[in-house]
Amino acid sequence: ILSSRACPCDCNFCDMFMVMGKKHRKRSAKLIVDEIEWLNKSYGINYFSFFDDNLTLNRSHILDLCNEILKRKLKIMWNCPNGLWINSLREEVVAKMAEAGLAYAGLAIEHGNDYIRNEVIGKSLDRKKIYEVANLFKKYKVMSGGYFIMGFPEDTNETLQSTYDMMDELQLDKAAVHPVIPFPGTALFKQVVRDK
């Protein structure tokens, strides 16, 4: 498993992608695929997980990564279970990821209601783009799952229904719904304390 979480030892294996403040740091596609190839050839591992919310942030980097896998003719499958950034996904990227062995992609949709998703959560994610990307994964036969959050103070029966409706309309292979958690230090935490 290749992790996006920074390792305190700053080793190459654990430090594939890391965000510190506003800086996005990434390793070369060649080094990442060197490690995949070593695990594949040395131990027969043929399924990998990229726990990286920023995997598709840089279009040329994800395409380089996929092209490197294809160039080496690695017979692997991989997934992105954390949830990809939907706004970064175009057909060219989805097609290349599928060709390089992508088997499953999580999509961080968060909410079916436009107001909750964009104004309350601050997602800046157009409804049309969600459906477009979901259809791309179906077109390229990649399993997909949507991640949703419910229980915001602004949620009503109507906003919750819009999330249920979106899940039904998207017909993803998996949908996961999680309760909102007001972590200390967040705007939501301050809101729930203020409003009791």
C-alpha positions as a printed NumPy array, in Angstrom:
array([[  0.   ,   0.   ,   0.   ],
       [  1.371,   3.374,  -0.979],
       [  0.359,   6.018,   1.481],
       [ -0.175,   9.751,   1.209],
       [  0.541,  10.243,   4.88 ],
       [  3.928,  11.699,   5.643],
       [  6.305,   9.413,   7.454],
       [  8.378,  10.999,  10.25 ],
       [ 11.493,   9.352,   8.826],
       [ 10.88 ,  11.137,   5.482],
       [ 11.499,   7.892,   3.618],
       [ 10.65 ,   7.591,  -0.053],
       [  8.157,   4.765,   0.388],
       [  5.892,   6.621,   2.806],
       [  6.295,  10.032,   1.255],
       [  4.723,   9.586,  -2.168],
       [  2.609,  12.727,  -1.959],
       [  2.444,  15.167,   0.886],
       [  0.78 ,  18.483,   1.474],
       [  2.369,  20.77 ,   4.035],
       [  0.564,  24.077,   4.311],
       [ -0.038,  25.392,   0.813],
       [  2.785,  23.487,  -0.859],
       [  2.071,  20.303,  -2.8  ],
       [  5.043,  17.986,  -2.892],
       [  5.143,  14.92 ,  -5.096],
       [  7.643,  12.27 ,  -6.068],
       [  8.454,  11.421,  -9.651],
       [  6.285,   8.918, -11.47 ],
       [  9.404,   6.876, -12.195],
       [ 10.292,   6.465,  -8.507],
       [  6.736,   5.545,  -7.587],
       [  6.551,   2.917, -10.326],
       [ 10.042,   1.656,  -9.37 ],
       [  8.57 ,   0.725,  -5.976],
       [  5.445,  -0.808,  -7.502],
       [  7.55 ,  -2.841,  -9.918],
       [  9.88 ,  -4.009,  -7.126],
       [  6.936,  -5.186,  -4.996],
       [  5.337,  -6.833,  -8.013],
       [  8.456,  -8.685,  -9.151],
       [  9.924,  -9.45 ,  -5.724],
       [  6.765, -10.467,  -3.881],
       [  4.113, -11.024,  -6.531],
       [  1.983,  -8.136,  -5.295],
       [ -0.384,  -7.14 ,  -8.066],
       [ -2.96 ,  -4.935,  -6.333],
       [ -2.069,  -1.494,  -4.996],
       [ -3.958,   1.272,  -3.187],
       [ -3.191,   4.958,  -3.52 ],
       [ -4.367,   6.587,  -0.296],
       [ -3.976,  10.034,  -1.747],
       [ -6.653,  12.719,  -1.967],
       [ -4.413,  14.639,  -4.377],
       [ -3.529,  11.845,  -6.793],
       [ -5.167,  13.594,  -9.757],
       [ -4.396,  17.167,  -8.671],
       [ -1.659,  17.52 , -11.289],
       [ -2.883,  16.194, -14.658],
       [  0.56 ,  15.648, -16.165],
       [  1.76 ,  13.775, -13.07 ],
       [ -1.107,  11.255, -13.021],
       [ -0.721,  10.742, -16.78 ],
       [  3.052,  10.225, -16.337],
       [  2.374,   7.706, -13.574],
       [ -0.057,   5.742, -15.748],
       [  2.227,   5.896, -18.781],
       [  5.135,   4.589, -16.687],
       [  3.024,   1.601, -15.542],
       [  2.034,   0.915, -19.158],
       [  5.575,   1.38 , -20.528],
       [  6.858,  -1.288, -18.134],
       [  3.965,  -3.613, -19.044],
       [  3.126,  -4.194, -15.376],
       [  0.109,  -6.46 , -14.987],
       [ -1.302,  -4.777, -11.894],
       [ -4.585,  -3.422, -10.626],
       [ -4.975,  -0.482,  -8.293],
       [ -7.528,   1.641,  -6.545],
       [ -8.053,   5.084,  -5.056],
       [-10.203,   4.417,  -1.992],
       [ -9.816,   7.828,  -0.299],
       [-11.847,   9.798,  -2.797],
       [-10.536,  11.551,  -5.884],
       [-10.959,  15.259,  -6.529],
       [-13.846,  15.213,  -8.997],
       [-13.067,  18.616, -10.532],
       [ -9.674,  17.297, -11.704],
       [-11.099,  14.368, -13.666],
       [-11.403,  14.613, -17.437],
       [-12.024,  11.8  , -19.895],
       [ -8.348,  11.673, -20.907],
       [ -7.313,  11.105, -17.269],
       [-10.009,   8.517, -16.489],
       [ -9.245,   6.615, -19.721],
       [ -5.506,   6.515, -18.981],
       [ -6.042,   5.448, -15.361],
       [ -8.336,   2.622, -16.52 ],
       [ -5.808,   1.522, -19.139],
       [ -3.082,   1.425, -16.452],
       [ -5.14 ,  -0.884, -14.225],
       [ -7.447,   1.295, -12.131],
       [-10.117,  -1.011, -10.721],
       [-11.935,   1.209,  -8.203],
       [-12.19 ,   4.925,  -7.533],
       [-13.788,   6.647,  -4.58 ],
       [-15.457,   9.97 ,  -5.352],
       [-15.623,  12.638,  -2.654],
       [-19.079,  14.018,  -3.47 ],
       [-20.002,  14.916,   0.145],
       [-23.636,  15.979,  -0.372],
       [-26.441,  15.826,  -2.929],
       [-27.746,  19.296,  -2.166],
       [-25.975,  22.059,  -4.096],
       [-26.286,  24.618,  -1.289],
       [-24.929,  22.285,   1.408],
       [-22.149,  20.958,  -0.853],
       [-20.957,  24.317,  -2.173],
       [-21.871,  26.937,   0.422],
       [-21.813,  25.038,   3.727],
       [-19.014,  22.563,   2.952],
       [-17.283,  24.868,   0.453],
       [-16.741,  22.115,  -2.109],
       [-17.179,  24.227,  -5.303],
       [-18.426,  21.166,  -7.151],
       [-21.058,  21.459,  -9.849],
       [-23.801,  18.825,  -9.932],
       [-23.288,  18.329, -13.681],
       [-19.596,  17.499, -13.116],
       [-20.491,  14.788, -10.568],
       [-22.746,  13.021, -13.073],
       [-20.223,  13.47 , -15.896],
       [-17.427,  11.829, -13.893],
       [-19.653,   9.01 , -12.619],
       [-20.575,   8.228, -16.223],
       [-16.912,   8.277, -17.291],
       [-16.049,   5.589, -14.751],
       [-18.955,   3.478, -16.024],
       [-17.826,   4.025, -19.625],
       [-14.314,   2.775, -18.818],
       [-15.618,  -0.073, -16.627],
       [-14.013,   1.157, -13.418],
       [-15.964,   0.479, -10.229],
       [-16.761,   3.643,  -8.306],
       [-18.11 ,   4.678,  -4.956],
       [-19.455,   7.94 ,  -3.642],
       [-18.75 ,   9.39 ,  -0.203],
       [-21.479,  11.481,   1.398],
       [-21.822,  13.339,   4.704],
       [-25.129,  13.956,   6.477],
       [-26.128,  15.755,   9.64 ],
       [-25.014,  19.336,   9.073],
       [-26.897,  21.882,  11.192],
       [-28.277,  23.273,   7.907],
       [-29.625,  19.859,   6.805],
       [-33.377,  19.517,   6.445],
       [-35.552,  16.656,   5.27 ],
       [-35.368,  18.213,   1.799],
       [-31.566,  18.514,   1.691],
       [-31.189,  14.954,   2.968],
       [-33.669,  13.763,   0.336],
       [-31.572,  15.389,  -2.378],
       [-28.609,  13.275,  -1.225],
       [-30.694,  10.084,  -1.305],
       [-31.949,  11.065,  -4.765],
       [-28.412,  11.694,  -6.042],
       [-27.197,   8.336,  -4.744],
       [-30.117,   6.646,  -6.497],
       [-29.581,   8.535,  -9.768],
       [-25.806,   8.035,  -9.909],
       [-26.066,   4.248,  -9.509],
       [-22.477,   3.95 ,  -8.316],
       [-21.165,   0.553,  -7.269],
       [-20.974,   1.716,  -3.654],
       [-22.226,   4.62 ,  -1.598],
       [-20.951,   5.398,   1.877],
       [-22.755,   7.833,   4.147],
       [-21.009,   9.21 ,   7.206],
       [-22.28 ,  11.505,   9.946],
       [-20.74 ,  14.946,  10.052],
       [-18.17 ,  15.286,  12.853],
       [-17.392,  18.773,  14.207],
       [-13.654,  18.408,  14.773],
       [-12.125,  20.981,  17.139],
       [-10.634,  23.925,  15.296],
       [-13.038,  23.733,  12.353],
       [-15.703,  26.297,  11.458],
       [-18.327,  23.621,  12.085],
       [-17.003,  23.036,  15.601],
       [-17.226,  26.773,  16.342],
       [-20.753,  26.831,  14.892],
       [-22.082,  23.958,  17.019],
       [-20.496,  25.389,  20.18 ],
       [-21.892,  28.847,  19.431],
       [-25.381,  27.537,  18.64 ],
       [-25.306,  24.956,  21.422]])
